């Protein structure tokens, strides 16, 4: 069984709220600083990180998409699919068949 990454506590608070205590910035300042530094606001950055983990799992293991979704910190397989299709243009299953 795959396990979610240590940062899976995102379901309890938003990305900015969790990290503002780490860097001492308000949510707005944190978001602005992240966007200035890496070119993305916190939510797209976080979704990108989750998708990279999902892709890695699809290439290196053979778990179900449900297990991959949960291990990548998506709330459910449909959430992974919606976000994956929005960025990749294909479903996770189709991406896996062509790249795996």
Protein Blocks (a to p, Z undefined) as FASTA:
>chain_A
ZZddfklmmmmpcfklmmmmmnopafklmmmmmmmmnopafklmmmmmmmmmmmmmmmmm
ccdfklmmmmnopabfklmmmmmmmmnopafklmmmmmZZ
